[in-house]
Amino acid sequence: MEIYLDNAATTALDPEVIEAILPFLTTHYANPSSAHSAGRRVKEAVDNARRTVAHLLGASPEEIYFTAGATEGINLALSGAIQAYDLSHVISSRIEHKAVLQTLKRHEKEGDIETSFVKLDERGNVDLYHLENLLRANPRTLIALMHGNNEIGNVTDIQAIGLLARRYNAVFFTDTTQTMGKVQFDLAETDIDFLVGSAHKFHGPKGVGFIYIHKKHHLKPLIYGGGQERGQRGGTENVVGIVGLAKALEVSYRNLDASRSKVCKLKQYLISKLAISGIEGICYNGESKSIENSVPNVLNVSFPCLSTGSVVAKLDQIGIAVSGGSACQGGGASHVIQALACEADKENVRFSFSKFNTFEELDLVVNAITRIYESDPALSAHTGWKRTASWA
């Protein structure tokens, strides 16, 4: 049995993406910077991909730059903005991706900035009133707040944050890695200065992403070389990845409603099955249980600790891929879970779905989890837990 429920980490290539990239692995392999016709054909493919991404996001092609992934884009946006505009203050949160937190930590260590962390409620939602107070006290600052959280799925109101950024003359960067390809963006109608995405989060290839840089901004490159990406990023373009990224985003947007509907139903189905599993003490972290307030594909569940091992490891042993962090065996919970008002003696498991998952897979997963708890003698003896569900 192999069941993959770690789609927030990476996703399978869509068949249409495979079809789109094959010619660039076999026939159209020229360097897009070459002046000959073979190179020009490949360069046109890169330009077409840029136009596709820009059109889907409501941006202009001149505002889209291809990168090696969201992490590179995050570094470029944060370091670039701090340097370009001599910013000495950043507002962020303690549940951002480590690519954000570690970049800010480096700039703090070097004396470039001070970082303020916006207050979060017990579910990890940004306190917009506190954000406004921070902005009022620190004019001309950089805001770095993600759109969708990669662990607990919380969706932040980036429209409201954008309005605050404009009101207080702040620069606004948002990490949209987990929401790109899952929600509609119209950047012409927002006050976002920079955002990033990675193709492998929406059924595209690994090793390629993009950054949106609003046309009013000019950042110094992180990577110097041959002047590719209009001088913003040196190095021969990852043509296969770029073509795949554009096709993956196009497919995602074409099927946006249907994919979202299915993934939401998968989430609701897993919640309902866990509710009747007979396992006591299950709860949900952040807003991940909410269809309205979280990305549809992420569900972060707190389970009672097992006496030996972990749920994640035991599922892995039988071919079920999920992710998580456990305080049970002394490993410590993730920085996201630690920032919330969660029970310390729980194992936190992230299930993340895609359009390729099925309800039958979820039946098998819940059955496997139930058997794991049924076979844990210490837990059963201590709690009196016993299997109450009936499984085919």
Buried (B, 14 or more C-beta within 10 A) or exposed (E): EEBBBBBBBBBBBBEBBBEBBEEBEEEBEBBBBEEEEBBEEBBEBBEBBBBBBBBBBBBBBEBBBBBBBBBBBBBBBBBBBBEEEEBBBBBBBBBBBBBBBBBBEBBEEEEBBEBBBBBBEEBBBBBBEBBBBBBEEBEBBBBBBBBBBBBBBBBBBBEBBBBBBEEBEBBBBBBBBBBBBBBEBEBEEBBBBBBBBBBBBBBBBBBBBBBBBBEEBEBEBBBEEEEBBEBBBBEEBBBBBBBBBBBBBBBBBEBBEEBBEBBBBBBBBBBEBBEEBBBEBBEBBBBBBBBEBBBBBBBBBBBBBBEEBBBBBBBEEBEBBBBBBBBBEEEEBBBBBBBBEBBEEBBBBBBBBBBBBEEEBBBBBBBBBBBBBBEBEEBBEEBEBEBEBEEE
